[in-house]
């Protein structure tokens, strides 16, 4: 099972979100690395990629992930993370 498949099997993303092939590839390539950086262009889904990568690391290794972002994005991320729901 790929990292993205593992995340999608355990979490429900917001209804309007369908991961694009670039996002799936980025998660699958980076999620199982001990360290990684994501430098996707604007509008390509860095939030989704970072979230799925962090969820995979938490599921597989039980480790936290540090996401560095401008302070102006913190509230937006909080709303986004509240919409990612664990499946029962």
Residue pairs with C-beta under 8 A, 6 or more apart in sequence:
1 9
2 24
2 28
3 27
3 28
3 31
3 32
3 52
3 53
3 56
3 60
4 19
4 24
4 27
4 28
4 31
4 52
4 56
6 56
6 59
6 60
7 27
7 31
7 52
7 55
7 56
7 59
8 19
9 87
10 55
10 59
10 86
10 87
11 55
11 84
11 85
11 86
11 87
12 84
12 85
12 86
12 87
13 19
13 48
13 83
13 84
14 80
14 83
14 84
17 48
19 27
19 45
19 48
19 52
20 45
22 40
22 44
22 45
23 44
23 45
23 48
23 49
23 52
26 38
26 40
26 49
26 53
27 49
27 52
27 53
27 56
30 36
30 38
30 49
30 53
31 52
31 53
31 56
31 57
32 56
32 60
36 53
38 46
38 49
38 50
38 53
40 46
40 49
47 77
47 80
50 65
50 67
51 80
51 81
51 84
53 65
54 65
54 67
55 84
57 63
57 65
58 64
58 65
67 77
69 77
